[in-house]
Amino acid sequence: MIPTGRLVALAAVPLLLGVAAIGSASWIAPMIAVDLVLLSLVGLDAALSRAEFQIERRCASVQSVGRPFDVVIEIQNVGRRSLEAQVVDAPPQGPRPEPARLRLSSGETGTVRYEHRVERRGAHRFGPVTVRARSRLGFFELQLRSTPSTEVRVYPTFRQLRSWGLLAREGERQAPVRVRRRPGGESEFERLRPYVRGDSYRHVDWKATARRRGLVTREFGQEVNQNVIFLIDAGRMMSAEVQGRPLFDHALDAALGLGQVALRHGDRVGLVLYDDQIRAWSPPSGGARAGFSLVRTSYDVFASTREPDHARALRWLGQKVRRRSLVILLTSVIDEANAQAMERVVTALGRRHLPLCVWLRDPGLQALAERQVDEGLYVAGAAAELLEERARNLDRASRRGALVLDVSPDRLTAGLLTRYLEIKARRLL
C-alpha cells in the first residue's frame, strides 16, 4: 500500500493540531478526534479497496539479436469494482516501457502492448508485471506483482548468419587458385577443363589436348561427408574481452561461420563447448538444417571464470566420435600449465584425428610488448616474455603433429577459412 498525496494532505491536519497542542492543552482533544476519524477513513478505504487481477503475458519464444518484437500483456479485473490501474512490465535487458494506464470494470480485460528488443544472445526471462490500482477513496495505491513464466530464446540474427556466409564466400574467392579448385584423389575424376598455370603436368589429358590443340587437364572431385568438429574453450582465458567482446564470442562466431562453409562443401559439422564441464554438444551432422542446429546448441553458452579441463573434453570427444575428423580447437593460452595441458591434448588428438590448434592472440598484449601503450619498461618486458613463451608453446604443438593457426580475433574467420580450404585441397584429412 503506497500513500497518495490526498492521504499526506489529510495527515498534515492532525500534525498541525499536535503542534498547536504544544502551546495549549485545549488542542489535544481535537487532535485525537481528527486522528480517530482519519484512521477510520483509512481503514474503511482499505476494506473497500480490494483489487484482484489475472495477468497473462504473450510474446514469441524465439527472437533474434537486436530485432524488435511485440509483447502483449492481458490484465483481467476479477474484483467487484471498477479500477484505474497503472501497468509496468520488466523485460530482460534494456529500459522498461512507459507505464500504461487502464480503466477496467469488473470482469473486463485490458491489453497493454509494447515493443522491445534484446541486444545479447542467450535465454532471457521477463521480470514481474507490476500493477498499481487507486483505492476507492483515493488515500493510497495498491501495488500488486505477478510473474508470468515468460522466457525468450534470443539467437544470432539470420542477417548475421548470412553475413558470415558472405564473408566466407568472399574469403574463398580470394583464396589461392590451387586451393579454390579443390582437387581430390586421382580415382575421383570429375571433369576436363583448360589447363591453368600451377596444375600438375601428370594431370594433363594428352588425348583431349591433341583433339583440342590446347592443354587440357583432368580435375578431380573433393572428398565430402567428412567430419569437422569445433572444440571451443569456454574457460577463464576466453572470457577476456578484445574489441569489446569476449574471446569466446569471437571464436564461436568464427566457428559458426566456417561451419556454414563446411556444410556447403558437403561435410558434417559438430561442436563441443567446454570449461571444466561439457557445456554444449552438437554431434556431427550435415544438410541444410545442421547450421541452425549449431546455433540452437550454442546460443545461450558464455565464457566462464573456471579453468578449462582440456583432457575431459578430449575424453568426451573420444567417446562420442570414433571416425577420423578434423578437430578445430579454439583457445587462448598464456600460462605454462595450460600450455602443457594443451600439448598433451594435441598429442592425444593426433592419434586418431587431424588437430588444428587455433590460439587467439591478445592485441593488447602485443601492444604492450611493442610499447605502443606507455605502461613502463617492466610491463613491456613482462608482455614480451609472455609472447616469447607463447611462441615456444606454439612451436612445440606444431612439432607434435598439430596444424597451428596463430591469429588475432579480427582475422580469425578469414584465417580459419583459408586453412580449412587448404586442408581439403591437400587431402590431409
N, C-alpha and C positions, 0 to 999 in steps of 0.2 A: 504494500500500500504506500503510495507516494503522495504526500500532501500537495494540494494545489494552492494557487495564490489566494483563493477565496478563504481557505482554512487558515492560512497565515494571517490574513487581514482580520478575521474574527478573533484569532488568538491574541492579537495586539490589544483588544479591548480589556480583557482581564489583566493583561500585563500593565496597562496604564492605570487601572484601578489599584493594582498592587503597589505601584509607585506612589499613588496618592495615599494609600493606607499607611505608608511610612510616616507621613506627616500628620495624619488624623485617623484615629481608630474607627471613626464612623464609616469609613470606606471599606472596612473588612467584610461586613455582611453583604453589600452589593457585589464585591469581588467574588465571594464564594457562590453567590446565587448565579452570577454570569458563568462561572466555571461549571457549575452543575448543568446549566442549560446547554452550554457548548458541548459538554461530554455527552449529554443525552442526544443532541442533534447528530454528533459524530457516530454514536452507537446506532441510532436509527438509520443513518445513511449506510453504515456498514451492513446492517441487517437487510436493507432493501436492495443492495447493490451486488448481489452475487452475479458473476459472469462465467459462463461456460461456453467453450468453443471446441470445435473439432477442426483440426488443421491437417491439410494434405499438401505436399509439395510434389511437383512433377517437372521433370526435365529428361532429356535423352541421356542414357547412361554412358554413352561413348561420345567423346568430344575430341577436337584437335587443338593443339597448342596455338594460342593467340586468336582462335576463331570465335566470334561472338555466338552465344546460344541463348535461347529463351528459357526462363524459369517462371513457372506458374504456381502460385500459392492460392489454394481454395480454403476459405475460412467460413465455417457454418456456425451461426449463433444458435446454440441448443438451449439457451436460457429462456426465461419467460418474459423478458422485457427487451425493448429496443436499446441498442447500444451504439455509441460513437467510438470507434476503435482506430488506433494508430498501429500500423504493422511495419516491422523491420525484420529483414532476413539477415543471416550471417553466412554468406557464400565463402567458399575457400579461395584464398589468395585474391587480393585486390580490395578496393574500397567497398563498403556496404552501400547498398542502394538507398536512395532517399526514402524516408518514411512515407507510407501510403495511408491515406485516411479513408475509412469506410463507415457508412451508417447502415446497420443491419437490424432489421426487425426480427422478432422471434421466429426461428426456423429458417431464416433467409441465409443464402450462401453468397458471399462476395469473393471476387477474384482480384488478385494482385499479380501483375506481370512486370518483369524487368529483364534487361539484357545483361549478360555477364560474360567474361572471358577469363581463361586461366592461362598464364604465361609459362607454366612449367609442366613437363610431362609427369605422369605418375597417377596414383589413385588418390583422390581427394574427397573428403567428406564435408558436407554442409554442417554448419552450426545450428543452434536453436532459432526458431521463429519467435520473436518477442511481440506480444500484443498488449497494448495499453488501452483500457476502457475507462471512461469517466464514470464516476459514481452517480447515483440518481440525483443527489443534492449538490454534487459538484465539489465536495470537500476534499476528495482525493482521487487518485487514479489507481486502478487495479492493474498490476503488471503480471502477466502470465507468460510462461515459456513452454514451448513444445518443441521436441526434437524429432521430427520425422526422419526415418532412416533413409538418407539420400546419399549415394556415392556416385561419382563420375570417374570414369577411366579416361585419362587425357593422353592421347597418342601424339607422336610427332605428326605434323601436318602432311597430308598427301602431297602438297606443293613441295615440302621439304624432301620427301622421298623422291619426287620427280627430279628435284634439283640434284640430289645425289646421283641419280641415274644419268642426268645430262652431264654432270661433271665427269663421271666415269667414262661416258662415251667420248667426251672431248679429250680426256687423257688417253683413251685407246686410239683415237685418231692421231694424236701426236706421238704415239709410241714408235720406235724404230720399225722400218718396213718389214724386216725379217720376223719381228715379234708379231706385228699385225697379221701377217699371213697365216699364222697359227699352223705351221707344218706338223704332220704327225708321223707315224711309223710307215715304213715302206710297204707294208702289207695292207694299208688303209688308203688306197688310191681314191682320190675324189674327182679330179678333173684335169684337163690340159689348159694351159694358159701361156701367153707370151713370156719369154724369159725376162727377168728383171735382174739388174746388177746385184750381186750378192747371192744369187741362187747357186746351189751346189751343181757342178758340172755333171755329177753322177745321176742327177735327176733329169737331165735333158733327154727328151724323147727324140732320138735321131730319125726315126721313120717319119714322125709328124713334121720334124724340121725339114726333111727332104721334100715332103709334099708341099709345104707352105713357103719353102725357101726363106725361112727365118727361124731363129732359135725358139723352140717350144719346150716348156718344162712340165714335168708332172707335179701336181700339187696333191698332197696327202692330207686327209682329214685329221682333225684333232680329237683325241680321246675325250669322251664325255662321260657323264654319270660317275664322276669321281667325287670323293668326299672332301669338302673344305670345311674345317671346323675352327671356329674362333674361340680361343681360350683367353678370356679377358680378366685381368686382375682388378678387383673392386676393393682393394685394401687401402691401407693408410697412405702410401705414397701417391696413389692415384686420386686422392682427394685434394691434392694441391691444385690451386687454381692458376691457369695460364690463359691470358687474354679474356679474363672474366668468367671462365668456365672451368670446372674440374677436368683434370686429365682423363678421368674415366669417361666423361661425356664426349670428349674428342675421340677417344678410342672407340666408343660404342657407335658414334656417328659414322666413322670410317668403316667399321665392320659391317654395318647395315648397308652402306653404300656399295662396298665391294661385294657383299652378299647378293645384291641385285644383279651385278655384272656376272658373278659366277653362275647364278641361276639362268641368266640369259644364255650363257655358254653351255648349258646343259648339265652342269654339275649339281651335286646335292650339298646343301649348306646346313651346318649345325652351329650351336652356340652354347658355351659354358661360361657363366659368370660366377666368380667365387671370391671370398676373402678367407677367413678361417673355416667357413662352411661353403657348401654349394648354394649359391643364391638363386640361380636360374639355370634351366637346362632345356634346350630345344634339340631333339635328335635330328641327325642329318636327313633332309628330305628335299625333293625337287618339285618343280612345277610352279604354276603361277601363284598359288596360294602360300607357298613356302616363305616368301618375303614378308608377308603380313604376319605369319606365324612367328617370325623372328621379332617383329615389332611388339606383338602381344606378349611375348615372353619377357622382354627386357624393358618395357615402358615404365615400370614402377621400381626399377632397381637403381640404387645410387651408391656411390663410393662410401665406405665406412671408415672408421678410425682403427680398425683391427689390423693386426699383422696377417698378411696372406699366407695360407698354407698351400704352397705350390705342390708338395708331394701328395696331399689329399686330393687336390684337383686332378692330378695325374692318375692316381688310383681310380678315381671315379670315371675318368675318360677310358681307362683300360677296361673297366667292367662293362661300359656301355658300347664301346666301338672296337670291334676286332679287325675290321677291314683297314688296310693301309690308307692313310688320309694325309692331306696337307693340313697340319695343325699350326694355326697362326696365333702365337702367344703375344699378347699386347700387355706391356707392363712398364713400370718405371723403377729402376733400381739404382741406388746410390751407395748404400752401406754394404760392407763386406759380407755380412751374414746372409743378406738376401741374395747377393751375387753368388755365393757358394751354393745356396739352395737352388738358384736358377741353373747353375752348371749341372747339378745332379738331375734336375728335371729334363734339361736338354739332352743329356746323355741317355736317360731312360726313354725319352720320346723317340730318339733316333733308332732305337732297336726295332720299332715297328712302323713308325710314321715318318713323314718328312716334316721336320720342325722349321718354322720360320719365326725367329725370335725378333720381335719389334720392341725396341727400347725407345721410349719417348723422351726427348730432350726437354730440359727446362731452360727456355731462353733467358730467364732472369739469372740463372747460374752462369750461363755463358757471358752475359753482360758484365757480371761481377768479375769474372776471371779476366776479361779483356779491359777492365777498368772503364767501361762505358758508363758505369754508375760510380760516383765518387763515394765509396764507403771505406776507404783506407786500404793500406797495403796488406795488413793482416787478413782482412776479409777477402781481398782479391787472391792472396796466396792460398787461403783455405779453399776457395772456389776452384782455383786451378788444380789443386791437389785432388779434389773430388773428381774433376773431369778427367784427369790423368788415370786415376784408379778405374773410372768407368770405362775408359778406352781399353785398359788392360783386361777388364772383365768381358768386354765385347769380343776381344781378340781370342780369349780362351774359349768362349762359346762357339766362335767360328771354327776353331781348331778341333772342337769336339764333334763337328759334322753338321752344325746347325747353319741354316741360312740366316743372316743377320741384317736387320734394317735399323739404322740409327737415324731418326728423323724428328724434326720439330712438329708440334701439333698442327700448324698451319699447312704443312706439306704431307701430312700423314695419308690422306685419301689418295692423292696422286702417286705417292711413293708405293703404297700398297698395291695399287692397280698395276703399276709398271712391273713390280716384282711378280705379281700373280701371272700376268701375261708372259713374262719371261720363263717362269716355271712351266707353264703349259707349252710354250714353244720348244723348250729344251727337253720336254718329256721327263722331267725329274721325278715326277710322282709315279 
